[in-house]
Amino acid sequence: MEKSSTLLIHFDKGTPALANEIKEALEGNDVPFKIEAMKKAIMLLLNGETLPQLFITIVRYVLPSEDHTIQKLLLLYLEIIDKTDSRGKVLPEMILICQNLRNNLQHPNEYIRGVTLRFLCRLNETEIIEPLIPSVLANLEHRHPFIRRNAILAVMSIYKLPQGDQLLVDAPEMIEKVLSSEQDPSAKRNAFLMLFTCAQDRAVNYLLTHVESIPEWGELLQMVVLELIRKVCRTNRGEKGKYIKIIISLLNAPSSAVIYECAGTLVSLSSAPTAIRAAANTYCQLLLSQSDNNVKLILLDRLNELKSSHREIMVDMIMDVLRALSSPNLDIRRKTLDIALELITPRNIDEVVLTLKKEVVKTQSTELEKNGEYRQMLVQAIHTCAIKFPEVASTVVHLLMDFLGDSNVASAIDVVVFVREIIETNPKLRVSIITRLLDTFYQIRAARVCSCALWIIAEYCLSLSEVESGIATIKQCLGDLPFYTVSEEGDALDAPKRSQQVNSITVSSRRPAVLADGTYATQSAASETALSTPTLVQGSLASPGNLRSLILTGEFFLGAVIACSLTKLVLRLEEVQPSHVEVNKATSQALLIMVSMLQLGQSSVLPHPIDNDSYDRIVLCIRLLCNTGDEIRTIWLQSCRQSFVKMLADKQFRETEEIKAKAQISHAQPDDLIDFYHLKSRKGMSQLELEDEVQDDLKRATGEFTKDSDDANKLNRILQLTGFSDPVYAEAYVTVHHYDIVLDVTVINRTKETLQNLCLELATMGDLKLVERPQNYTLAPESSKQIRANIKVSSTETGVIFGNIVYETSNVLERTVVVLNDIHIDIMDYISPATCADVAFRTMWAEFEWENKVAVNTVINDEKEFLDHIIRSTNMKCLTAPSALDGECGFLAANLYAKSVFGEDALVNISVEKQTDGKLSGYIRIRSKTQGIALSLGDKITLKQKGGS
Amino acid sequence: MVVLAASVISKSGKALVSRQFVDMSRIRIEGLLAAFPKLVGTGRQHTYVETENVRYVYQPIESLYLLLVTNKQSNILEDLETLRLLSKLVPEYSPSLEEEGICKAAFELIFSFDEVISLGHRENVSVVQVKQYCEMDSHEERLHRLVMQSKINETKDIMKRKASEIDKSKIDRTRSEKGGYMSLQMTGSGRIESSFSEMSISSSSSGFGSGLGSEVETFSSKSKGRPSASATAPPKGLGMKLGKTQRTNQFLESLKAEGEVILEDVQPTAGQARAAAPPPTDPITLTVEEKLNVTLKRDGGLSNFDVQGTLLLQILNQEDAFIQVQIETGENAGVVFKTHPNINKDLFSSENILGLKDPNRPFPTGQAGDAAGVGLLRWRMQSVDESVVPLTINCWPSISGSETYVSIEYESSSMFDLQNVVISVPLPALREAPTVRQIDGEWRYDSRSSTLEWSILLIDGSNRSGSMEFVVPPADTSVFFPISVRFTATKTFSDLKIVNILPLRGGPSPKFSQRTQLIAENYQVV
């Protein structure tokens, strides 16, 4: 176990205090100077200096001081100095402080006594403590509760030391006596805590004899009682019956902290439905009564845990959980919805959907800034409900369609996607949805929503009247044709100018966007993200048609969608309209629209001409309408729908797969060992295995709990630092923990001389910091030494550690220096695969500042294989669905994602294309918030992408 | 429920001050603190972050974070409470809430953090209390210093005087060689010296000399009529003691004036009283003692009444041991007597004379140090009759607004004159003594055991009943029970008296002393 640290103080290296100055000040008589010097000495110690010469000065000049601050600082000083030598023996001079400590323990000032007792709690050296024990015990009886409180804790800490039970044989009895007469709540708590940790039987006894008065005890004591109950019941399951009553009585305690703890205890104690229900009820009540967001979130976490372990009980609580939606905080609402969505059953679905609907309506009536986002969440929630229980779709779909024109684009998109899915899965609702959609189409403002809605219209308008009104709606929204004519110049110039103004804003934020398949598309950020206000303003100003205004801002992709939709509608019209005249009329009108769009695209009115892709599609549509064929007809009228159905099926399939995978993880393997606690042999088990989960939790938190890794892997990480012919041979074994790197350096003296003052000097580059400087050693001829160095890491970045070994030999006065090999810290140790939603990936991609673009240069000839190779060598996760990567088409685009241990995101996009010569070309783009990751990951990829072997 | 560390860090993750409350390595805590700023998102409305192993609960203070690192099972409600308290403390101790200011106040912050969290557990303290703890202004210490100072001064005085005396005596010596009133001078200086030594004793023993007056002795008329040398011995000592107690009193008064609580009325318990009794000087001492065990109900009525009495005989010299004791018992019918097995029962029942079965054997004798002597007779009396109770207590706690008024009255029966009555009323744990509105007698508050002691030196015909009223913060009325009462009286229930001592071997009847007392051993109102 490493030395534990009890305090940290930032030390400014700018003003180095010399040991001599400190010494002088300490020897003086001036109290403020003495205080300053003590502070400096402590800070120097914290900074890794050892200052051994200062100790005697302090004993001589500081110990006798009467000043309270000096005494307190002295205790801090004693707390942090090394009290043992290298072999763990207490240094002889430490006995000098005992007398002072004893005086302090008998000091007339109660606070001096108190802080000294508190210091003793942190002292581990029995040799120092032993002579102080009588004084500590005397303080148990002191009049002042402040002293008794600390005295009890001191007794506890002493008793807990390795030989503590011999030092203080009757401590539990004493404390029990103290407990029975104690009045101060804090001291009482401490006394009970002492019994709890040191003599559990006594604590249980005391508890059981005072059952009646427990509800009147102080809050602090009640907390410890609960902790005790948990612990006792974990080791002794059979006894829990005795305690349930206590817990129930405490559930009515006035302190909410106690209630919270009670609920937790109940859950850990029993899995009986009543107990779980009581706990869940308590959590729900706290959820409503507590106003603090932190508390609410953590309560939701607890409920979530309950949900996964006792779903059937939580199902009944769903409405109580949903009440948390009243909080205005989005995180809370999201968590609440997440929990609720997993609890829906056929029985409660109606109620849940009703609540969600009410919430949606509420967001309409009140205008808060976060409403859009909240609405989106609700829409998604309703969407999920509708997928699980299709029968509810009919009740919500119309309500949701009101939000197609929502100014929050994301929520509008969610709605339209939802509608698209419902209309396919619920054929009964088709007619009503289409009618509604055609009615509300003019309200839609966002290009993406428009294109999706257009697709629905084109795909699901089946009857004659529907097709006709579909065409009419589109035409109406486009407004009068043409978009742009020479004669209308004055007027038209006006419109583009306006649009130009808008564009001048958007152009600046224009950046390449990634499409769902990972390719780049040029889109303006304004229409893409929530910045839809400019389009909206323009729509309301320029013309009645929303489509028209969108096209006039240069949305030619939408233009292409319009063209396709019209084509599809006209093709369908041919089927359902008996009159050829009408069909021809519609065809010619559609052609006119397409041609006008092309014309607009090629005119100089708009700053950007139409892109090739859209141009091609529109031209294709024109050609189709001019000469139709049966083959084309089937493709347009049937295959489209089929591929959509296939996509839905695939999505469904993937979801069920995921659920299955999840379900499998949570269950044990059939051939897993079952541990019977009572049959477990305690021999040969580490203390950690024996201890319960709470302690595990604490151990993990303090970092004591680290898993042993494979020994085989260890050998891969050995680095040779010096040459075999150097006088000192050194090699290091590098272990990377979360926040630190440990170097275990083995140093071997290869000469026949004794090396003195051998020192391993390390320096770092990058975001690394050496924690403590290693000591000096003396190395006998041909002997070896293990030196350990800790290096702190604070961000994900490739770092380099370099250094040298310095030593002296007896006959040469100069110091000899051996330069070490550099140690490179691999970034891969810090990042781990992670997943994030597609949308989140895109927002991060748009936000992050640092991009590193690496040209593909590899010997691998297969796109898929190359992707796998990159994934393997970068330890990232591929976000693109495998189905999207299927097939051979000569090009591939995929998104990779990983998270560092420090919570930083690393985004990678790979776009490769197979050249005619069979080689792969393309780019790998890495984006991150900080430069470090982008650079290091780029280096890594450049290094590894060659592949081959 | 454990706070691992309380820290103040800058937004960039520089740990300015951190206090750890459980054992953890430095690299670990530094790592945790350095990782924190990266975990904190912006624009969130909650102030905690959970990682795989720990939970951070934080609060931004200008450009810094105040941060608690806890384990994940920690009780969030408690931790928030702690954080709230700490966030109030930080501005108290650090004048400027910037990196530099915090660094300057680092040690003060650590001291204050220590007061709030002990070994990872929250203490129930307020900002004011923490400030008070950190100021470390102790009244007791001041007092201690004062006493030390006065001692030093005194010693200095003595030193001076001694020095001058020595000087003088030197001069005297030189003079006495010439002429001679040396002896006169010597006696003078000796007197001064002795008074000094007395002074120093009195100052060091503050609670001295109260148990002496408590023992009541009734000398029989015979011994009164014949004042012997041994009987006059105590007054000699008394004269000295008087002077001493006076000086002690002065010291106590001055201490009291300085605000110190002095336990002036140290009540002797039954055992102590006997031990403190002056050793019997009469050749034969007879002690009649009754111990009273009474439990009264708080709303009237008697749940237990029990008197146990003994007659003890103590004989100093073997020669006086061949005797018989003639006694006279009162009319109390409830008293049942039991004799020692060696006592001649017939003689007792017929003539009320206590003598040994074998008249040739003497009574056992014992030296003065031997506590009680030989028990000759025991008796017991039990009753359910309320009228025999010597002292009834009536306690009326009533809650009015934010205060509880407690009025207590006592009423004593006319049968007894009670001495040194102390009525102890348990109180809820208070920080300060309760306010006593009205009282017949003296009161004292014992903060250690949190009881209020009401003492009345003597209850006789002039004050058969009395009352007291005090005010405490609101409390449950059951807190004030059980009230326990201590007193002594010189009259007993049995009304047993020694009439005469009959010597068996002839001669005049030897002189004897008789003591009678009633002690309330366990007298409670529940």
Interface residues (C-beta under 8 A of the other chain):
Chain A: M1 E2 K3 S4 S5 T6 L7 L8 I9 H10 D12 K39 I42 H68 K72 L73 L76 H107 P108 N109 E110 Y111 I112 G114 V115 R118 C121 R143 F146 R149 N150 L153 S157 S181 Q183 D184 P185 S186 R189 N190 L193 G218 E219 L220 M223 E227 S256 A257 Y260 E261 G264 Q290 D292 N293 N294 V295 K296 L297 I298 N329 L330 D331 I332 V694 D697 L698 R700 A701 T702 G703 H738 Y739 D740 V771 E772 N790 K792 V793 S794 S795 V901 F902 G903 E904
Chain B: M1 V2 L4 S7 G13 K14 A15 L16 V17 S18 R19 Q20 V22 D23 M24 S25 R26 I27 R28 I29 E30 G31 L32 L33 A34 A35 K38 L39 R44 Q45 H46 T47 Y48 E52 N53 V54 V57 V69 T70 N71 K72 Q73 N75 I76 L77 E78 L80 E81 E99 C103 A106 F107 I110 F111 D114 S118 L119 H121 R122 E123 N124 V125 Y133 M136 S138 E140 E141 L143 H144 R145 A429 S447 R448 S449 S450
